Amino acid sequence: MKNQEIIDSINERVIEGLKEHGMQWFKPFKAGEFNQPMNRITKRLYTGFNVFFLHFECRRNDWEHNQWMTFKQASSNGGRIIKGSKSTEVHFYSVSYLDTKTNKFVKDTRKIDLSNKRYKKIFGLRVYRVFNIAQIEGIEPLSSDVNVIDFTPNERAEEIVNGYFDREKPLTLNHTEDDKCFYSPTTDSITMTLQGLFVDSDSYYKTLFHEMSHSSGHKDRLNRKTLVENKGVHGDSETYSKEELVAEVSSLYLTGIVGLEPKDSSKNSQAYLNGWIKFAEEDKKGVMVHAMTQASKSVNYILG
């Protein structure tokens, strides 16, 4: 499958997810880090845009466990795919090195000097097909209680917030009675309305996560183009809109990990949804895929 075909396929699924569930389809299937989509056999978590698509499949099919495996993994571990089950695609980028003198790929990179211009770095996109644990007989899902910390949502949110600001000094957090919440790249500071002025504490954290995502794009952190090249123009600015999508998706993802239920979530997210469905339908360059990938990087950076 060619890259553009993959991008087109992904965009179709993005639009379908947005129309069915709004921005909430970006939220993890269940609260808690353990419920991020994972490979049932290797126990490794999926990353990038795979996170959102596997969540969507769980929602659409009402599957209880966000655990997946390939046909080969199921067969090798005593499982059997239920007849009629449809697989789900996951995508991974791979890196290999081509020896331009021999025109062969290097099998063991430890034996060569990768800085030598003789070796050319090649990026490839691999597609795998996986099945949810609900589509497999003979293999039990891992308990959802494994490694789940018993915490109240606000305590976990504070842990994430404090950990991030402790690591990312001189980034600062300021509060004001004004109805303003924003991140300033110039001063590397986040300004938030006082918590007591929000409709509930969960909404405060959701908004703070949004601004923290913006800050992760600072030139000394992830150096995200949509933030660094944003000249502060709002409204119809395409760069501004892309950065806002990254921040909003990051916020919803963190909100789901913590297990928060902000009352203002649906109202605020709808504003992003209205414009982005149209944008996704017209997207020919995979901007939606890029935005979701950047959001995943932002979340991973914030979590440390």
N, C-alpha and C positions, 0 to 999 in steps of 0.2 A: 504493500500500500504506500502511495506517495505521500509526502508531508502535507500537501494541500488537501488531499482526500481525507487525511486524518483530521486536519483543522476544520474542514467542512462538517465532518461527522460530529466533532466535539461541539461546534457551534450550534448544530441542530439540537443536541442534548441540553446545551445551556438554555436555549430559548424555551424548550419544552419544560425544563425544570422551573424556570422563572415564571412561566405562565401558570403552571399547576400550583406552585407553592410560594411564589413571590421570593423575596430575598431570604426567607426562612429556609429555603432548600440548601443554603450554604452552611446552615448550622449543623453540627454533628447530630447523628441519629438519636443519640442519648447523651445526657450530661455525663461528664467524667472522662478523663484522658484515656482510660482503658477502652472506651467505646469508639475511639478513632478506628477507621478501617484497618484491619491487620491481616496478615497471612496466617492462617490457622496453624500451619505446619512450622514455619520458621519463626513465627511470633513477631516478625518485623512489621512496623507500621508503614502504610502506603503514604506517599508524599505528593506534592504538586497538585495538579488538577485531578489526579486519580482520587484524591480525598473527596472532592465534591461529587464526582460521578458515582462513586461507590455508596456515598450517603444517599444520593438520589435513588439509586436502585433499591436500597433498603426501604426507603420511604414508599416508593411506588408499589413494591411488592409486599409491604408490611412484614418484612423479615425481622425477627427478634434480635439476631446477632450479626454484627458487622464483621464477620470473619469469612475469609475467602481462600481458595486454593485452586491450582490448575488441575486438569484432568489427570495428569501424570502423578501429581502429589496425592490426589485422592486414591488412585489405584494402588500406589506404592504403600499406602498406609491402611489398606483394608477397606477403603470406601468404594461406593458405587454411585455414579451420577444417576439421579432419578430420570426415567425416560421422559423425553419431551422438554427437559430443562434447557434454557437458553443461556449461553455464557455471556459474560460482560468483559469488554476490552479494557485493559490497563496498558499504559504506555510508559516506557523508560528510555531515557537518553543514555547512550553508551559512548565511551571514548576509546579509540584505538589509534595506533601509530603505524603509518605506512613508511617502509624503507624505500625512498625514491630511487635508490640505485638498483635494488633487486626487484622493486615493484611488488613486494610481499609485506604482509602485515607482521609486526613484531609479536612473537609469542610471549617473551619474557622481557618486560621493560626494565627490569632491575639490572640487566646486563648492558644497557646502552646509555648514552648521554642524551637525554631528551632535549637538551638545549641546542644540540647539533641540528643545523638546518636540513640535514639529510633526512631527518624524520619528520613527517608531516602528521599533525594531529587531525584525526577524522572523527566527526560527530555523527552518530547514527541514532535512529529512532526505532526501537524494538516494540513490537506489539505482542502482548500475551492475552490469553483468554482464561478467565477465572470463573469459578462457580461459588455462590454463597453456600455456607454450611447447611442452610435450609434445603438446598437442592441435592444434598448428598446423604446417602444412607450408610450406616456403619461407622461413622466418626462423630463423636459428641463434641459440641462446642465447648470452648474453655469457659469456666465460670466467670460471669461478669463481676464477681466480687474480688477477683484476683487483683492485687496491687491497687485497689481503689481506696483512697484515703478518706476517712470519715471526717468531713469538714463542713462548715457552713459556707455558703457561697461567698459571703463578704470576706471571710477569713482567707479564702483561697485567692480572691481578687487582690486583697492587700499583699499577699505573699508575692504575687506576680508583679504588682506595681512597685513595691519596695525593692524587690530584687532587681528590677529593670533600672530604676533610678539610681540605685547604689552602684551598679556596674557602669552606667552611662554618664557619669559626671563629666563635664559640667552641666549636663541637661538639668533643668530645674522645673518644678511644678509650683505654680502660683494660683491662688484663688481670689475671686473678686465677686462683689455683689451684683455686678453687671451681668446682663444676659448674654455673655460671650464665652465661647469655648473655641480655642484655636491653638495651632502650633506655629511658632515663629522660627524659621530656619536661621534668620539673621542673628537672633539672640539665643538660639537653641533653647527655647523655653516653651512650656505648655501653660496656657492660661485656662482655668476652669471656673465655671460658676460654682458658688458654694453648694455643697452637697445637699443642704437642707432646702435648696430652692428647686430641686428636681422633684418629679412626681413620686419617685421612690429611689432608694439607694442603688438598686440594680441598674436603673437608667443612667445614674451617674457613672457607674463603672463602664457601661457600654460606651458612653460618650468618651470617657477617658481612654478606653482601649482604642477608639477611633483616632484620637489625637496622638497616642503613643505610636500607632502604626505610621502616621505621617513622620514622626520624629525618627523612626527607624530608617527612613530613606535619606537622612542627612548625608552629606558628602563624606563625612568621616565614619559613617556606619555602612549601610548597604549601597550608598551612592546611587539611589534610584533616580533614573532620568526624569520620571514624571513629577518628582518633587524638586530635584535640583534645577531642572530647566523650566519649572513653573515660575512665571514672572508675577504671580499674584493676581492674574486676571481671572475673574470669576465668570459666571454666566455661560457663554458659548465656547469658552476656551477648551479645546479638545484635550490638551495636556492636563489642565485642571480637572476635567471630568474623569480622565483615566486615573489620576491620583486619588480622587475621591472614591472611586470604585474599589481600588486596592484597600484603602483605609476602612471602608464600610464592610467589605468582605472579611477583612482581618478582625474587625470588631465583633462581627457575628460569630466568627469561628472561636474567638477567645471567650465570648459570652457562653457559647455552648460547652466549652471545656470546663468552665467554672460551674456551670449549671444555673446561671442566672435567668430570670424571666422578667426583663424590663418592660414596664407598661407602655413605654413610648416606642417600642421596637417596630410594631407594624406600621404606625403612622410615619415615622421617619424613613423607614426602609422603602415605603411605597414611592417616595419622591425619587429615589434612585431607580427603582424598578421601572417606572413609566418611560424614562428616557433610554434605559439600557436595553430593553427588549427591542426597541426600534434599532438601536445601534448594533446589537448582535445580529439582527436579521440582515443588515447591510454590510456587516463586517467581512471583508475579503482577505484580510491580512493576519487573521488570528489574534486580534487585539484582546478579545475576551480571554483566550487561552493565556496570553501573556499576563493579563491583569490578575488572573487567578493564581498563576505561578508566583507572581510577585507578592501576592497576599500571603501565600504559604510561606515564602521566605521571611516575610515580615513577622509572622506569628512565631516561627522557629527562632528568630533573632530575639524577639521580646521574651520568650520563654527561657532563652539562654541555653 
